């Protein structure tokens, strides 16, 4: 029996499991294997496929994550809406640890990552002016407020190559541009979702102030992992609430992203 799922969840650092009593599925894709075995189970009435972005043992650093395989595998299971929790650093003094940002924009500062499915067979230019699903964003923000998170509606996530953290000069430059938070995994994940006509919503949990905001020693991996792990159960609850509230039938522009474009191959 082929398993299918309505919604995909891609877990970030410290968020390695979501579903209890779930079935594990090994999937191969034209882009290799996903980060880990995909688990499929239920949250309420919705069927959910979960993949830990870095692998359950955190074996993939940000620049080595098989982003193409992860998104392709989710779509092949029937997923059309994706929720993506992640750990981020704050570029604003007022966004302290524990703030949940629901970004509406991103800036790509990565380099060398495969960021498209359409390398050959004809040009495919997808619209990406607004990287995130407006319906998913509105629901996530509303649910976060209802769950008493210190939630921020909108903001710009700048994605750096990693795996190192920013210098103070880089951090201050990002902040001076008006950008809100900084992470290492939001790109190419968001654009690959768009290339597959998937809805994509980021739940960005601030774990620390970035180096240019805080005058201390700067962020460490241990601090980031520990903070997110301490909030993982709360994040699980929020993800479950967002999943339960997502519409059965999409009414947003995401599903129309490929309309009028001749694709070089069929999508799963």
C-alpha positions in Angstrom: 0.0 0.0 0.0 1.4 3.4 -1.0 1.4 5.9 1.8 0.2 9.4 1.1 0.2 12.6 3.1 -1.6 15.9 3.0 1.0 18.0 4.8 4.8 17.9 5.1 6.8 19.1 8.1 10.6 19.6 7.8 12.1 19.7 11.3 15.2 21.9 12.1 18.0 21.7 14.7 16.7 20.1 17.8 13.4 19.1 16.2 14.1 15.5 15.1 10.7 13.9 15.6 7.1 14.8 15.4 4.8 11.9 15.0 4.1 9.0 17.4 3.1 5.6 16.1 4.1 6.6 12.6 5.1 4.4 9.6 8.6 4.9 8.3 9.1 5.1 4.6 12.3 4.8 2.6 12.1 6.9 -0.5 14.5 7.3 -3.4 14.3 10.4 -5.7 16.1 11.5 -8.8 18.1 13.7 -6.5 19.3 11.0 -4.1 17.9 10.1 -0.7 16.2 12.5 1.7 17.9 13.6 4.9 16.4 10.6 6.7 13.6 8.0 6.6 10.3 9.9 6.3 7.7 9.1 8.9 4.0 9.3 8.0 1.3 9.5 10.6 -1.7 11.5 11.6 -2.3 14.7 13.5 -6.1 14.9 14.1 -7.7 14.2 10.7 -4.7 15.2 8.7 -2.0 12.8 7.4 1.5 14.3 7.9 4.9 13.4 6.4 7.8 14.4 8.6 11.5 14.6 7.6 14.3 15.9 10.0 16.2 18.4 7.9 19.6 17.5 9.2 18.9 13.9 9.8 17.9 12.4 13.2 21.5 12.3 14.2 22.2 15.8 12.8 24.7 14.4 10.3 24.0 17.0 7.6 25.5 20.5 8.0 23.4 23.2 6.4 25.3 23.3 3.1 25.1 19.6 2.7 21.4 19.0 3.3 19.8 17.2 0.4 17.2 19.9 -0.1 16.1 18.7 -3.5 15.5 15.2 -2.4 13.6 16.3 0.7 11.1 18.4 -1.2 10.8 16.0 -4.1 10.1 13.1 -1.7 7.4 15.0 0.2 5.6 15.9 -3.1 5.8 12.3 -4.3 3.9 11.3 -1.1 1.1 13.8 -2.1 2.2 16.7 0.1 1.2 20.1 -1.2 1.6 22.2 2.0 4.9 22.4 4.0 5.5 23.7 7.5 9.2 24.4 8.3 10.3 25.1 11.9 13.9 26.3 12.2 16.3 27.9 14.7 17.5 31.4 13.8 19.5 34.3 15.3 18.0 37.7 15.9 19.3 40.8 14.2 17.1 43.1 16.3 17.6 43.8 20.0 13.8 43.6 20.6 13.6 40.0 19.2 15.1 38.1 22.1 15.3 34.3 22.5 11.9 32.7 22.4 10.5 35.1 19.9 8.8 33.3 17.0 9.1 35.1 13.7 6.8 34.2 10.8 8.9 35.8 8.0 7.4 37.1 4.8 10.7 37.8 2.9 14.1 36.2 2.5 17.5 37.3 1.3 19.9 34.6 -0.1 23.5 34.9 1.0 24.4 31.3 0.3 26.8 30.1 -2.4 27.3 26.9 -4.3 24.0 25.2 -3.3 21.9 23.4 -5.9 18.8 25.7 -5.8 16.7 24.6 -8.8 15.2 21.4 -10.3 15.3 23.0 -13.8 19.0 22.9 -14.8 18.3 21.8 -18.3 15.5 21.1 -20.8 14.4 24.7 -21.1 14.1 27.8 -18.9 11.7 27.7 -16.0 11.4 31.0 -14.2 9.1 30.7 -11.2 7.6 33.8 -9.5 9.2 34.3 -6.1 8.5 37.9 -5.1 6.7 36.6 -2.0 8.5 33.4 -0.9 6.0 32.2 1.7 2.4 31.0 1.5 0.1 33.8 2.6 -2.5 31.5 4.0 0.0 29.4 5.9 1.7 32.5 7.3 -1.6 34.0 8.5 -2.6 30.8 10.2 0.8 30.3 11.8 0.8 33.8 13.3 -2.8 33.6 14.5 -2.2 30.2 16.1 1.1 31.3 17.7 -0.6 34.2 19.3 -3.4 32.0 20.5 -0.8 29.7 22.0 0.8 32.7 23.8 4.0 32.8 21.8 5.8 36.1 21.5 5.1 36.1 17.8 6.1 38.5 15.0 4.1 38.8 11.8 6.5 39.3 9.0 10.2 40.1 8.7 13.1 39.2 6.5 15.1 36.1 7.0 18.7 36.3 5.6 20.2 32.9 4.9 23.9 32.5 5.1 26.0 29.7 3.8 27.4 28.4 7.1 28.4 26.2 8.7 30.1 29.1 10.6 28.2 31.8 12.3 28.4 35.4 11.2 31.1 37.8 12.1 30.1 40.9 14.0 30.6 43.0 10.9 28.4 40.8 8.8 25.8 40.7 11.5 25.7 44.5 11.8 25.5 44.8 8.0 22.5 42.5 7.9 20.9 44.5 10.6 21.6 47.8 8.9 19.7 46.6 5.9 16.6 46.2 8.0 16.7 42.4 8.0 15.2 40.7 11.0 16.7 37.2 11.5 19.5 35.1 10.2 19.6 31.3 9.5 21.4 28.7 7.4 18.6 26.5 5.9 15.8 28.6 4.6 17.3 28.7 1.1 17.1 26.8 -1.2 14.3 25.1 0.7 11.7 27.8 0.0 12.5 28.2 -3.7 12.5 24.5 -4.3 9.1 24.3 -2.7 7.9 27.0 -5.0 9.4 25.2 -8.0 7.2 22.2 -7.0 4.1 24.5 -6.6 4.1 23.7 -2.8 2.9 26.0 -0.1 5.8 26.8 2.3 5.6 28.4 5.7 8.6 29.1 8.0 8.3 29.0 11.8 11.5 30.7 12.8 12.4 30.4 16.5 14.9 32.9 17.8 17.5 31.1 19.9 20.0 33.9 20.4 21.0 37.4 19.4 23.4 37.4 16.5 27.0 38.5 17.0 26.5 42.1 15.9 23.5 42.6 18.2 24.9 41.2 21.4 28.2 42.5 22.8 29.0 39.1 24.4 31.2 36.3 23.1 28.9 35.5 20.2 26.6 32.6 19.6 27.7 29.0 20.0 26.3 25.8 18.6 25.7 24.4 22.0 23.5 27.3 23.0 21.4 27.1 19.8 20.9 23.4 20.1 20.1 23.5 23.8 17.6 26.4 23.5 15.7 24.8 20.6 15.6 21.4 22.4 14.2 23.1 25.5 11.4 24.5 23.3 10.8 21.4 21.1 7.7 20.2 22.8 6.1 23.6 22.6 7.0 23.8 18.9 5.5 20.3 18.4 2.3 21.6 19.9 2.3 24.7 17.6 3.1 22.6 14.5 0.2 20.3 15.4 -2.2 23.3 15.7 -1.1 24.8 12.4 -1.4 21.4 10.6 -4.9 21.0 12.0 -5.9 24.4 10.7 -4.5 24.3 7.2 -7.3 24.3 4.5 -8.2 21.0 2.9 -8.4 22.8 -0.5 -5.7 25.4 -1.2 -6.9 28.9 -1.9 -3.5 30.7 -2.4 -1.2 31.6 -5.3 1.3 28.8 -4.5 -0.4 26.1 -6.4 -0.5 28.2 -9.5 3.2 29.0 -9.5 3.9 26.8 -12.6 0.8 27.8 -14.6 1.7 28.6 -18.2 5.2 27.2 -17.9 6.3 24.3 -20.0 8.2 22.0 -17.7 11.0 19.7 -19.0 9.7 16.8 -17.0 6.6 15.6 -15.1 6.4 16.3 -11.4 5.5 13.5 -9.0 
